[in-house]
Amino acid sequence: MTRSSQMHMVHMFFHSPITHTALSWANEDDGHLAGMASFAYWQDIARTLERGRFDAAFFADTPAASDQYRGSSDTPLKHGVVWPTHDPFPLAAVMTAATQHLGIGVTLSVTGNPPYLAHRRLSTLDYLSGGRIGWNIVTGHMQAEHKAIGQGLVPHDERYDMADEFMEICYALWDAYGEGALPMDKVSGVMAVPDRVKRLVHHGKYFQCEAVPATLPSPQGRPVIFQAGSSGRGMEFAVKHAEAIFAIQPHLAAMKRFREKFDKVAVEAGRDPIGILFGLQYVLGSTEAEANQRLSDLKERIPLDAGLSRLSAPLGVDCSTLDPDQPLEDVPTQASRGMAEALSQMAGDGRKITVRDAAIQMGLSVGLPQVVGSPEQVADQIETYWRESGGLGFNLSAPTKPGMITEFVDHVVPILQKRGIVRTDYEGTTLRDNITA
């Protein structure tokens, strides 16, 4: 996927009381906690995003409460830091049912999910939605999710070896239908021609599978593949499989460096540069002063414990054992190396970021840079990030929901459309049609 002439937008969520800002659920402007219990709430959000011509809603997922901090899940439970953490798959069904063009990206880990069942779940959603599903492939970096399913944490690079084999099985199932394999002829009573449907027999190092596909193909054939690996091994995996990259980089200079590095890896692997969706958090107000006040109110509510707990999970380290004033780059990790590197660069001026600095930012935006101000100011900042980063667009995050999402669609999107950098209508009917346009 090469750079588009227009900016692409997806919007990030967790199926949890917060997305990136700890204790945002307790803010008086936030209706998300109550809305979580309602399909109608999520469908309203989907319709709002479609009205704003977003490519997709993107659901990150951490399927277990982190217990890295102080060896306990008490802090996430106490403060609602990505807990409770509900399954995003049902939301993909109800949100696509309420819309005609909006895609839904769902996160599913290769950890604890047999490839055949993962393929079946994803392909069922893609078929039902008319080809509007994306799959964010993760390898599972949290110790808590491994303990929850009774598996040990596999070393970082080996998790990507497992993921390569996982994808080999999924591709074989997606590609199993030969030409004329599915006549679905009512007169003859023939649904499929068996010898034109390839049976997969896979006996690998990590996975075993003998099967034909369980689902019919969607209009786009298979879900769009998203990936967020940013370590060396993660980039290798992403270049091999991804159609779009999600990346958290803390400032514009880091975005540029990341894109240049990823472009180089792609070219060396014989691929065109892959479109990158950079994470960005927006804080809107009718005026700059109101936006800054909203940001200040959100920041003041965050306990340091909540930030340290959120930082502990991606680092795979109990941050209560660290000196809060030690440089983050000195903390070893077998977990999310890309996240650690991104946070270490947060200052952008060469200054070393401490554990305390990173915890505060993790509690507020999980390392996403922020655009803050009136609609015109936020539009200006987003346009600058897009033009200068060379990215495909952004995976956006609102600290409070659903009100700020509606404000963005009603007041920022029209400005970007007037400037000709955001679509005014969808190019096609599938997620791949739209995100590759």
N, C-alpha and C positions, 0 to 999 in steps of 0.2 A: 504494500500500500504506500503510495507516494503522497507527498504533501498536497492537500486539497487547496483549491482557490478560495474556499470558504472554511470558516472555523466550525469544527464539530464539537458538540457538547453532549456529555452524559452527566447524570446526577447520581452522586454516591449516597448509599444508605447502608446501615446495618438493620437487620430485623431485631432491633433492640431499642431500649429507651434513648440512646444517644447514637450519633454517628462519630463525630470526632471530638466534641467539646464535653468534657466531664461535667456532670450535673446540669447540663442544658435542660434536662427533663424537669428540673425544679424551677426553671425560669418562668415568670408570669406570662411571657409571650409564647410559651411552648405548649402545643396541644398534642404532642406526639405520643406521650405515654398513654393517654386515654385513647388516642386513635389506633394504637397498636392492636386493640381488641376488635377492630372492625374492618371487614373486607371493604366496606364502602369508603372508609378513610383512604386506604391505599389506592382505590380506584379513582378517587377525586385527585390525588396526587398525580396519578398516571395521566389523567385528562389534562391537568395543568401543564405537565411537561410536554405533552403532545401539542398543546396550544402554543407552547414556546418553541416548537419544532426541534426538541431534543432528539438525539439519536436513540438514547436509551436511558433507563434507570439501571443503575449498577449496584448490585448487592455484594458487598464484602461480607465475610463470614468468619467468625472464630467460634467453633461449635462447642466450646467448653469454657467455663469461667476460669480465668487465669489464676494459678496458685503459685506463681513464681515469686511474688513479693511476700516476704516473711514466711514463705512455705505454706501459705494459706490463701484461700479464696475469700477471706473475710472482707478485705478492702473493696474488691469489685462488688461483692454483695451489698455491703454497707452503703456504698455511694452510687450503685447502678452503673458501674464502669463496664459497658458492653456486657451487662447481665441484667435481666435474663437474655438469652441469645437464642431466638427462635429460628426455625428452618425457613430460609427465604424461598424455597421452591413453590410452596402454595401461592405466594404473592406473584410469582411470574405468571401463573395461570390466571389469577383474577385481574391482574393489571393489563395483560394483553387482551383479555376478554372485554375490557372496558374501552379499548382503543383500537385504532386501525393501522397505525404506522409505528408507534413507539415500540422499540426493542427493550428487552430485559436481559441484563447480564447477571448470571448467577455464579457464585463461587462454589466450587466443589473440589475437595482435596483428593489426591491419590491415596492419602492415608485413610485406611478404614473403609474404603469403598471399592469393591471389586470392579474391574473395568467393565464387565458385561452389564452389571446393574447400573453403573454410572451412565453408560451409553444408553441404556433403556430409559432412564429417567429424563435425561437431557433431550433425547430424540422424541420422546412422547410430547414434551412441552413444545419443542420446535415444530412438530407436526400439527399440534392443536392450534398453535398461534399463527400458522401460515408462514413460518420461517422467520420468526422475530426473536430468537433466543441466542444469547452469547454465553460462552463458558469461560469463566476466569479460572484457569487451572492453577492450583496451588499445591505445594508439597507438604504443607502442615508443619509449621515451625514451633508450635507451642507444645511444651511438655504436657500441659493439662489435657489437651485433646488426645494425645497418645495414651496417657494414663486412663482416660475415660473409656477408651476402647480396648484397653489391655495390651497395648503394644509399646515397645521401647522406642525412644527417639533415635531415629536413624541419622548418622552423620550427614552434614549439610549436602555435600556433593553427591553422595550416594542416593539421597532422596530424588535428585534429578535423574540419576540413572534409572531409578524405579519409574519415574514419570515418563521417560522416553519409551520404556517398554509398555507402560499403560496406554500411551497414545498409539503405539503400534497396533494394539488390539482394537482400539476404538476406530482407527482408520480402516482396518480390515472389515469391520462390521458395517461402517458407512459405505464402503466401496463394494459390498457383497453383491449388489444387484447389477446383473449384466443387462445388455440391451434386450428389451422385450421380456424381461423377467416378471413383469406385473401386468398381465392383460386384464385382470379383474373383470372377466367376461361373464355376465349373468346368463347368457344363452348356453354357453358350454359348461358353466359352473367351475371354471378354472380361475382361481385367484392368482396363483403364481406358477411359473414354470420351474420346477425344482432344480433342473440341471443348469438353470441360469442364475441361481442363487448360490453363491459360494459359501461353503461351510468352513468356518475358521477352526483350525486345529493349532493351538498355540501352547507350547510347553517351554516356558522361558525361565530365567533365573529367579524372577520375583512372582510371576503370575502364570496361572494355567487357565485355559479357556478353550472349550470345544462347543461351538454353537453356530447357528445362523442368526441373523438379526431378528429381534422381536418386534420391531416397529417399522412402519412405512416411512419412506423418506419425505422430508418436508420440501416446500418449493425452493429452499436454498440448499438442500442436500444434507447439510450438517450445520450445527451451531457455529457462529463466528467465534474464533478462538482469541481470547484475551490472555495476556500474561503480564506478570509484574516482576519477574526475576531481574535483579540488577547487579548481582554479584557476577564474577567471571563465569561461573558455571551456569548461573541463572540466565545470563545473556545468551550463552550458547544454546540453552534450551529454548529461549524465547525466539531466537532467530530461526531455529529449526521449525517451530510450530505456530508462532503467533501471527495473527492478522492485524492486531493492534496491541500496543504496549501501554500499560498504565504505570506511571512513575511518580513517586514523591521526591521532589527536589526542592530544597528550602529557599531558593532565590533564583533570579533570572540567570546569573552567571553559571550556576550549577546546572540549570536546565540546558543551557547551551553546551556545556561540557558533556553532559550526559548524552544529548542528541548526537554530538560529534562522535563520541565513543561508540554509541550503538550503531550509527551509520557505518562506521568503519568495520565493526564486527559483522554486520549484515553483508557488506560488499565483499569482505574476505570469504564469507560463506556462499557467495554467488547469488545473493538476493538483493533486490532493490531495497532502499531504506524503508523501514516499517514505520507507519504512523504512530506517534507517541501522544497519548493523552496525559497531560500533566495534572496532578492534583492541585486544586486551588480552592481555598475557603473564602467565601464572600460574607461581609457584614455590611448590611445596607441600612441607611437611614434616609429620611426625607432631606436631611442636610448632613454635612460632614460632621457637625457637632453631635447630632443625634446618633450617627453611626459609631463615632468614637465612644460615646456614652454607653451604647449597647455593648461594645467590645469590652469596655472597662467593667461593666456589671458582670459579664460572663467570666472574665478573668478573676475577679475578686471572689467569686463563689467557689473556685476550684481549690480543694485541699491539696497540700503538697503530697500527702499520702496517695491521693488518687492519681496524680501525675507520675509518681514513682512506680505505682502499681502498673500503670499503662506502659511505662518504659520498660519494665522488667520483662514483660511477655515477649516482645520482638527481639530483645537482646538475649533472652534465655538466661538471664542473670538476676539474682535477688538483689535489687538495688538498695535494700536496707543495709546490706553488708558493705556498700561502697562509701567512700568519702564523697559527700555531695559536691565538693569543690575540686575533685580530680577531673582531668580531661576525659571526655567521653571516648576519645579515640584510643585511650589506653585500656578500655574494657574489652576483654576477649569475648567472642560470641560464636556459637555454633548454630545460632538461630537465624534471624534475618540480617545478614551482613549488609545488604543494600540499604536497609533502614538505618543501621548504625552509621554507615558512611554518610548518608544524606543528612542525618542529624548533626554529625560532626562538622559539617560544612555550613551549619545554619547561619553563622554570623556573616559569612560572605566577604569578610575583610582580613582573613588569615588568623583571626583571633581564635584560640582554642575554646571550644564549648565545654562547659562543665556538665557533670551529671545533673546538677540542680537546674541549669539552663534548659537542658533537654527535657527534664521532667515537667517543667512549667509549660514548655511548648507542646509536649505530648498531651498534657492535660487539656490544652486549649485547642490545638489543631492537628495533633499527631504529626507534626513536621510539615504540614501543608503551609505554603506561603499564603498570606492573607491580602485580599483587596478590600479596602474599607472606605466608605464614603457615601455620597449621594449617588443616585443612579447614573448620572453623567460621569462622575468621577470613577465609579466602578467600571463602567463601560470603557473609559479611557485606559484604565490600568489593565483590564483584560485584553484589550486590543494590543497594547504594548507588549504584554507577555506573549501573545500569540505571534505577532509579527517578528519579534526579536528572538524568540526561543526556537523557531522553526518547527514547532510541534504541530500535530494534526488538530489539536484542540485541547479541551480540558475535561477532567472528571471533577465536577464541582461539588462543593459541600456547603450546606447551610447550617449554621450553629443551632438555630431554632426552626421548628417545623410545625405546621405547614405554611405559616404566614409569610416567612421570609422567602420561601420558594415562589409563592404567588407574587410577592413584590418584585422579585427578580424577573419573572415572566412578563408581568404587566408593565414594568418600568425600565428594565435594562435591555431585555431582548429587542423591543422596538427600536431602541437607539442603535444597536448592533445591526439590525436588519436595514435600517435607513442608511447605514454606512456601507451596506452591501457585503458584509462579512459573515452574516448568518442567514441561512436559507429562509425563504418565506413560504416554501412548500416542500414536501418530501419528494425525493427523486424516484423512489420505487416503493415496493410493498414489503420487501424483506429487510432485515437488519443489515445484511451484507450489501444490498443495493444502496442503502442510505449512507452507511459509514464509509463506504469506498468511493462515494461520489465526489 
